[in-house]
Amino acid sequence: MTKTKKEIGITDLPGVGAATAEKLAEAGFNTLMSLAVASPGTIVEIAGVGEAPARKIINSARNSLEMGFENGVELLEKRKAISKISTGSKAFDALMGGGIESGAITEAYAAFGSGKTSLAHQLAVNVQLPREQGGAEGIAVWIDTEGTIRPEYLEKIAIAKGMDPAEALKNFRGVRAFNSDHQMLLVEKIGDLIEKEKLPVKLIIVDSLMGHFRSEFVGRGTLADRQQKLNKHMHALLKLATQHNIAIYVTNQVMAKPDTFFGDPTTAIGGHIVAHTSTYRIYLRRGKKGARVAKLVDAPAMADGECAFIVTDEGVRDVP
């Protein structure tokens, strides 16, 4: 009986025997899509094959998936699978077109105390809610580079949302990253949570994205190496977002531009790599009377704008 395209597996691809398939699976390449979007160099390194066989494997995977151009109607239909995770503030949700979008990277950059980590806690709880309540019916995975995870805060937010706090904590995964290499490795391990443990990961938080990169790569002489490594890291996150329809929320540190004489001199670090790879960019700052202000700096199909919100013991809320 001839196999249909949906039934084709990795071992059905030309050049992929049992031994090669095992090596690929150990590295997380256990679906046709993961091979289709891989680079020949990666397959050469993992499977120990030549460049020509590696290209053949990748092209066969692409052909099996019929990866071609799609018309606007088909793309619009795919957009219906996108979920929007509520920020906890109606004004903030409206600014973001409904919330933090799946299949995309949202970067929030701000000075300390501006609410970016509080927002991460709110999203980690809200992602568990049904879609009609501003969730994605999944769990959050948090890569912590600065020791910012506070489970007691997650509990308070869950109680305020009418959720079982114990269940809310069970539906959450957090891990501390101790350097940039560890941080990048952890992103790769998230694939195992999805593929091997079958966890419904719908949100990945990196708080903060640039903390380790900033401390480990000091001076202009290391800038090229840092950006190359950062580029790889951002694209690994983007790959998870697009392959599994996951919302990626990364927080970023800031610096003051010394050549700015008028207006706000605050700018995000990470350069063009982070700016171009992020789908949405939000600048958070302190406002009046304890409020925070979110400014939408970049979005694919939305106008720039801003809104105010507050951070409370029970999470992110609208300004009363």
C-alpha positions in Angstrom: 0.0 0.0 0.0 1.4 3.4 -1.0 1.9 5.9 1.8 0.1 9.2 1.5 2.1 12.4 2.0 0.7 12.8 5.5 1.9 9.3 6.4 5.5 9.9 5.3 8.0 9.9 8.1 11.7 10.7 8.4 12.9 7.2 7.6 11.0 7.4 4.3 13.2 10.2 3.1 16.1 9.2 0.7 19.4 8.9 2.6 17.8 8.6 6.0 18.3 5.1 7.5 17.7 3.9 11.0 21.1 5.1 12.3 20.7 8.6 10.7 17.1 8.9 11.9 18.3 8.1 15.5 21.0 10.8 15.3 18.5 13.4 14.0 15.9 12.5 16.6 18.4 12.8 19.4 19.1 16.4 18.2 15.4 17.2 18.1 14.8 16.7 14.3 12.0 14.2 14.5 9.5 15.8 12.2 9.5 16.6 8.5 9.0 20.3 9.3 12.0 20.4 11.5 14.1 19.0 8.7 12.5 21.2 6.0 13.6 24.3 7.8 17.1 23.1 8.8 20.3 24.2 7.1 22.5 21.8 5.3 25.4 22.6 7.7 23.3 21.6 10.7 22.3 18.2 9.1 25.9 17.5 8.1 27.1 18.2 11.7 24.4 16.1 13.4 24.0 13.2 11.0 27.6 12.9 9.8 26.6 12.9 6.2 28.0 14.9 3.3 26.6 18.2 2.2 24.9 16.8 -1.0 23.0 14.1 1.0 22.1 16.7 3.6 20.6 18.9 0.9 18.7 16.0 -0.6 17.2 15.1 2.8 16.1 18.7 3.3 14.7 19.1 -0.2 12.8 15.8 0.1 11.3 16.9 3.4 10.2 20.2 1.8 8.7 18.4 -1.2 6.8 16.0 1.1 5.3 19.0 2.9 4.5 20.8 -0.3 6.0 24.0 1.0 5.1 26.5 -1.7 3.6 29.9 -2.1 0.1 30.4 -0.8 -2.6 32.9 -1.9 -4.1 35.5 0.4 -7.2 33.5 1.2 -5.1 30.5 2.4 -2.9 32.8 4.5 -5.9 34.5 6.0 -7.3 31.1 6.9 -4.0 30.2 8.7 -4.2 33.4 10.6 -7.4 32.1 12.3 -5.2 29.7 14.3 -3.3 32.6 15.8 -4.1 33.2 19.5 -3.9 36.4 21.5 -2.9 36.2 25.1 -4.4 39.0 27.2 -2.1 41.3 29.1 -4.6 41.8 31.9 -5.4 45.4 30.7 -8.1 46.1 28.1 -6.3 49.2 27.0 -3.0 47.3 26.6 -4.8 44.5 24.7 -6.4 47.0 22.3 -3.0 48.5 21.7 -1.6 45.1 20.7 -4.6 44.1 18.6 -6.0 41.7 21.2 -3.0 40.7 23.2 0.4 39.1 22.8 0.3 37.1 19.5 1.3 33.5 19.0 3.6 32.6 16.1 5.6 35.8 16.8 8.2 37.4 19.0 7.1 40.3 21.2 10.0 42.3 22.7 9.3 44.6 25.7 12.3 46.9 26.5 12.4 49.2 29.5 14.4 50.5 32.4 14.1 48.6 35.7 10.8 48.9 37.5 8.7 49.6 34.4 6.6 46.5 34.5 8.1 44.2 31.9 8.6 41.3 34.4 5.2 41.9 36.0 3.7 41.5 32.6 5.5 38.3 32.1 4.0 36.9 35.3 0.5 38.0 34.1 1.0 36.3 30.7 2.3 33.1 32.3 -1.1 32.8 34.1 -3.4 34.1 31.4 -2.0 31.7 28.8 -3.7 28.9 30.6 -7.2 30.4 30.2 -9.6 29.4 27.4 -9.2 31.4 24.2 -12.5 33.2 24.7 -11.1 34.5 28.0 -7.9 35.8 26.6 -5.8 32.6 26.9 -4.3 30.0 24.7 -5.2 26.8 26.7 -1.6 26.0 27.2 1.4 26.4 29.5 4.3 28.9 29.8 8.0 28.1 29.8 10.1 30.8 31.4 13.9 31.1 30.9 15.1 33.2 33.8 18.4 34.9 33.4 18.1 37.4 36.3 16.3 35.5 39.1 13.0 37.2 38.5 10.5 34.3 38.7 8.2 34.7 41.7 5.8 31.7 42.1 4.0 33.5 44.9 3.1 36.3 42.5 1.8 33.7 40.0 -0.4 32.4 42.8 -1.9 35.8 43.6 -2.6 36.5 39.9 -4.2 33.0 39.5 -6.5 33.6 42.5 -7.5 37.0 41.2 -8.5 35.3 37.9 -10.6 32.8 39.8 -8.2 29.9 39.0 -6.9 27.1 41.2 -3.5 28.4 42.2 -2.0 24.9 42.6 -3.1 24.0 39.1 -1.8 27.3 37.8 1.7 26.5 39.2 1.6 23.0 37.9 0.9 24.4 34.4 4.1 26.4 34.4 7.8 25.5 33.8 10.7 27.8 34.8 14.4 27.3 34.6 17.4 29.5 35.5 20.0 30.2 32.7 23.5 30.8 34.1 25.2 32.1 30.9 24.4 32.8 27.3 25.4 29.2 26.1 23.1 27.7 28.7 20.3 30.2 27.7 20.6 29.0 24.1 20.7 25.4 25.0 17.5 25.8 27.1 15.7 27.1 24.0 16.6 23.9 22.2 15.4 21.8 25.1 11.9 23.4 24.8 11.6 21.4 21.7 11.9 18.2 23.8 9.1 19.4 26.1 6.8 19.8 23.1 7.9 16.7 21.0 8.8 14.2 23.7 6.8 15.2 26.7 3.9 16.4 24.6 3.4 19.5 26.8 1.1 22.1 25.3 3.6 25.0 25.4 1.9 28.1 24.2 4.1 30.8 25.7 7.9 31.1 26.0 9.3 33.9 28.2 12.9 35.0 28.2 13.6 37.5 31.0 15.9 39.1 30.2 17.1 38.4 26.7 20.3 40.4 26.8 21.4 40.1 30.4 24.1 37.4 29.8 25.1 38.6 26.4 25.7 42.1 27.8 27.9 40.9 30.6 29.9 38.3 28.7 30.7 40.3 25.6 32.4 43.5 26.7 34.0 46.0 24.3 33.7 46.7 20.6 36.1 43.8 19.8 33.5 41.2 20.8 30.5 42.9 19.2 30.6 40.8 16.0 30.8 37.5 17.9 28.0 38.6 20.2 25.7 39.6 17.4 26.3 36.4 15.5 25.5 34.3 18.6 22.5 36.5 19.3 21.2 36.1 15.8 21.2 32.3 16.1 19.4 32.6 19.5 16.7 34.8 18.1 16.1 32.6 15.1 15.8 29.5 17.3 13.1 31.3 19.2 11.4 32.4 16.0 11.5 28.8 14.7 9.7 27.5 17.8 7.1 30.3 17.4 6.3 29.5 13.8 6.6 25.7 13.9 4.4 25.3 17.0 2.3 28.5 17.0 3.8 29.7 20.3 3.9 33.3 21.6 7.4 34.4 22.5 7.7 37.2 25.0 11.2 38.6 25.6 12.2 41.4 27.9 15.2 43.6 27.1 17.4 46.0 28.9 18.1 49.6 27.7 20.8 52.2 27.5 20.8 55.9 27.1 22.1 57.2 23.8 24.7 59.9 24.5 24.1 61.7 21.2 20.4 62.4 21.9 19.9 66.0 22.9 16.1 66.2 22.6 13.4 63.7 23.6 13.8 60.4 25.4 17.4 59.0 25.0 16.4 55.5 26.1 17.0 52.8 23.5 17.0 49.0 23.5 20.3 47.1 23.5 20.9 44.2 21.1 21.1 46.3 17.9 19.4 45.6 14.6 19.5 41.8 15.3 16.9 42.0 18.0 15.0 44.8 16.4 14.5 43.0 13.0 13.8 39.6 14.4 11.1 40.8 16.9 7.7 41.0 15.3 6.3 43.4 17.9 8.3 45.9 19.9 7.0 47.6 23.0 8.7 50.4 25.0 7.6 50.5 28.7 8.2 53.4 31.0 6.9 54.9 34.2 4.0 57.2 34.0 2.2 59.5 36.4 0.8 58.5 39.8 2.4 55.0 39.7 1.1 54.1 36.3 3.1 52.5 33.5 3.0 53.5 29.9 3.3 51.0 27.0 4.3 52.4 23.6 3.9 50.2 20.5 7.1 51.0 18.6 6.9 48.5 15.8 4.3 46.1 14.5 3.6 44.5 11.1 0.2 46.0 10.4 -0.7 48.4 13.2 -0.1 52.0 13.8 2.1 53.2 16.6 0.3 54.1 19.8 0.5 54.0 23.5 -1.6 53.3 26.6 -1.4 53.5 30.4 -1.8 50.5 32.8 -1.0 49.7 36.4 0.8 46.9 38.2 -0.9 45.6 41.3 -0.5 42.8 43.8 -3.0 40.9 41.7 -1.3 41.6 38.3 -1.6 44.0 35.4 -4.8 46.1 35.3 -6.3 49.1 33.6 -5.8 52.5 35.2 -8.9 53.1 37.4 
